[in-house]
Amino acid sequence: MKQWLFLSIAIVSEVLATSALKSSNGFTQLWPSLVVVAGYAAAFFFLSLTLRAIPVGIAYAIWSGAGIVLITIIGWLVLGQALDFPAVIGLALIITGVVILNVFSKSVAH
């Protein structure tokens, strides 16, 4: 079960880093830039720990899919970015894909 904790930490770290990327203003703002660097470092570190137990393709699909959905939600709620109907459908398909991987795939180590 540790691998799922590590993957969750990797996802949250990547989402925090990506969220701070806009505020870093091209790495000209110190604190947001430090959040970006630390967040991505933590994300890759914990993703590497995840790969001890979960195949890389599966782990990366879950990591990137969850990250896309979470970043889109943050962009919508915090940054006021609009989501049209096709975007919502696309996000629903990403979520569906991650659920199918976790529930039905024998490739995922449970």
C-alpha positions as CSV (number, residue, x, y, z in Angstrom):
1,M,0.0,0.0,0.0
2,K,3.0,2.3,0.4
3,Q,3.2,2.6,-3.4
4,W,-0.2,4.3,-3.5
5,L,0.8,6.8,-0.7
6,F,4.0,7.6,-2.7
7,L,2.0,8.0,-5.9
8,S,-0.5,10.3,-4.1
9,I,2.4,12.4,-2.7
10,A,3.9,12.6,-6.2
11,I,0.6,13.8,-7.7
12,V,0.0,16.4,-5.0
13,S,3.6,17.6,-5.3
14,E,3.3,17.9,-9.1
15,V,0.0,19.8,-8.9
16,L,1.4,22.2,-6.3
17,A,4.5,22.8,-8.5
18,T,2.5,23.3,-11.6
19,S,0.1,25.6,-9.8
20,A,3.0,27.8,-8.7
21,L,4.5,27.9,-12.2
22,K,2.3,30.8,-13.4
23,S,3.1,32.8,-10.2
24,S,6.9,32.2,-10.8
25,N,6.5,34.6,-13.8
26,G,9.2,32.8,-15.8
27,F,11.3,32.1,-12.6
28,T,11.6,35.8,-11.8
29,Q,9.7,35.5,-8.5
30,L,11.7,33.8,-5.8
31,W,9.1,32.0,-3.6
32,P,6.9,30.7,-6.3
33,S,10.0,29.5,-8.2
34,L,11.2,27.6,-5.1
35,V,7.8,26.0,-4.8
36,V,8.1,24.9,-8.4
37,V,11.5,23.4,-8.0
38,A,10.8,21.7,-4.7
39,G,7.5,20.4,-5.9
40,Y,8.8,18.9,-9.0
41,A,11.8,17.4,-7.2
42,A,9.4,15.8,-4.6
43,A,7.1,14.6,-7.4
44,F,9.8,12.8,-9.3
45,F,11.3,11.4,-6.1
46,F,8.0,9.9,-4.9
47,L,7.2,8.8,-8.4
48,S,10.5,6.9,-8.5
49,L,9.6,5.2,-5.2
50,T,6.2,4.3,-6.7
51,L,7.9,2.5,-9.6
52,R,9.3,-0.1,-7.3
53,A,5.9,-1.7,-7.2
54,I,3.7,-0.3,-10.0
55,P,4.7,-0.6,-13.7
56,V,5.9,2.7,-15.1
57,G,3.2,3.0,-17.8
58,I,0.4,2.5,-15.3
59,A,2.0,4.8,-12.6
60,Y,2.6,7.5,-15.2
61,A,-0.9,7.2,-16.6
62,I,-2.4,7.7,-13.1
63,W,0.0,10.4,-12.2
64,S,-0.5,12.4,-15.3
65,G,-4.2,11.8,-15.6
66,A,-4.9,12.9,-12.0
67,G,-2.5,15.8,-12.4
68,I,-4.4,17.0,-15.6
69,V,-7.7,16.8,-13.9
70,L,-6.6,18.5,-10.6
71,I,-4.7,21.3,-12.5
72,T,-7.7,22.0,-14.7
73,I,-9.9,22.2,-11.6
74,I,-7.5,24.6,-9.9
75,G,-7.3,26.7,-13.1
76,W,-11.1,26.9,-13.2
77,L,-11.6,27.6,-9.5
78,V,-8.6,29.7,-8.6
79,L,-7.5,31.3,-11.9
80,G,-10.9,31.8,-13.4
81,Q,-10.2,29.7,-16.6
82,A,-13.3,28.7,-18.5
83,L,-14.2,25.1,-19.1
84,D,-16.5,24.4,-22.0
85,F,-18.5,21.2,-22.5
86,P,-15.9,19.4,-24.6
87,A,-13.3,20.1,-21.9
88,V,-15.6,18.6,-19.3
89,I,-16.2,15.5,-21.4
90,G,-12.4,15.1,-22.0
91,L,-11.8,15.4,-18.2
92,A,-14.5,12.8,-17.6
93,L,-12.8,10.5,-20.1
94,I,-9.5,10.9,-18.3
95,I,-11.1,10.1,-15.0
96,T,-12.8,7.1,-16.5
97,G,-9.5,5.8,-17.9
98,V,-7.8,6.1,-14.5
99,V,-10.7,4.3,-12.8
100,I,-10.6,1.5,-15.5
101,L,-6.8,1.1,-14.9
102,N,-7.3,0.8,-11.2
103,V,-10.3,-1.3,-11.0
104,F,-10.1,-3.7,-14.0
105,S,-6.4,-3.9,-15.1
106,K,-4.4,-6.8,-14.0
107,S,-1.3,-4.7,-14.7
108,V,-1.8,-2.6,-11.6
109,A,-0.3,-4.0,-8.3
110,H,-3.1,-3.8,-5.7
